[in-house]
């Protein structure tokens, strides 16, 4: 129903791609900070700055009516389940078609 994890790049993209919201542990400085901010701002994640906050977030997601559904809806809106195919097609169109024409 919900993914509790650190905000690494793969999880930050894969969970929304399948419509799963995230409960995020404290990020490692760098890209994980950006992932946390983006996912939380989109409404697809709750960011927990420490273990206590993570426990409270887990309890809140399952205790408060509608919270999980709202997070999941936001995750589905930002998720891109077809992103790998889209990138592969863009590369093929840009590079392979040019090579074939030459």
C-alpha positions in Angstrom: 0.0 0.0 0.0 2.9 2.4 0.8 6.6 2.2 0.4 8.8 3.2 3.4 12.3 3.8 2.1 15.2 6.2 1.6 14.6 8.7 -1.2 17.1 7.2 -3.7 16.6 7.8 -7.4 15.3 4.3 -8.4 12.8 4.1 -5.6 11.7 7.7 -6.1 10.8 6.9 -9.7 9.7 3.3 -9.5 7.1 3.7 -6.6 5.1 6.4 -8.3 5.3 4.6 -11.6 3.2 1.8 -10.0 1.1 4.3 -8.1 2.6 3.7 -4.7 3.1 6.6 -2.3 6.3 6.9 -0.2 7.2 7.4 3.4 10.7 8.8 3.2 13.6 8.5 5.7 16.0 11.3 6.1 17.8 11.9 2.7 21.5 11.8 2.1 22.7 15.2 1.1 22.6 15.6 -2.7 20.0 14.2 -5.0 18.0 12.6 -2.3 17.2 16.0 -0.8 15.8 17.0 -4.2 13.9 13.8 -4.5 12.4 14.3 -1.1 11.3 17.8 -1.8 9.8 17.0 -5.2 7.9 14.0 -4.0 6.6 15.7 -0.9 5.7 18.9 -2.9 3.7 16.7 -5.3 1.8 15.1 -2.5 3.1 11.6 -3.3 5.3 11.3 -0.2 5.6 12.1 3.5 9.1 13.0 4.6 10.2 11.9 8.0 13.3 13.7 9.5 13.9 11.0 12.1 12.7 7.6 13.3 10.0 9.0 15.5 8.5 11.0 12.7 8.6 8.0 10.4 6.7 5.9 13.0 4.1 8.7 13.3 3.8 8.9 9.6 3.2 5.2 9.3 0.6 5.3 12.0 -1.1 8.4 10.4 -1.2 6.9 6.9 -3.2 3.9 8.1 -5.2 5.6 10.9 -6.5 8.8 9.2 -9.2 8.2 6.6 -8.3 9.2 3.1 -4.6 10.0 3.7 -3.3 6.9 1.9 -5.7 7.3 -1.0 -4.7 11.0 -1.4 -1.0 10.1 -1.4 -1.6 7.2 -3.9 -3.5 9.5 -6.2 -0.7 12.0 -6.3 1.8 9.2 -6.9 -0.2 8.0 -9.9 -0.4 11.5 -11.2 3.4 12.0 -11.2 4.3 8.4 -12.0 5.5 7.5 -15.5 5.0 3.8 -16.0 6.1 4.1 -19.7 9.2 6.1 -19.1 11.7 3.4 -20.1 9.9 2.8 -23.4 9.7 6.5 -24.0 13.4 7.0 -23.4 14.3 4.0 -25.6 12.1 5.4 -28.4 13.6 8.8 -28.2 17.1 7.4 -28.4 16.1 5.2 -31.3 14.5 8.0 -33.2 17.4 10.4 -32.5 20.4 8.2 -33.1 19.4 5.0 -34.9 17.3 6.7 -37.6 20.1 9.2 -38.3 22.6 6.3 -38.6 20.3 4.4 -41.0 19.8 7.5 -43.2 23.5 8.1 -43.5 
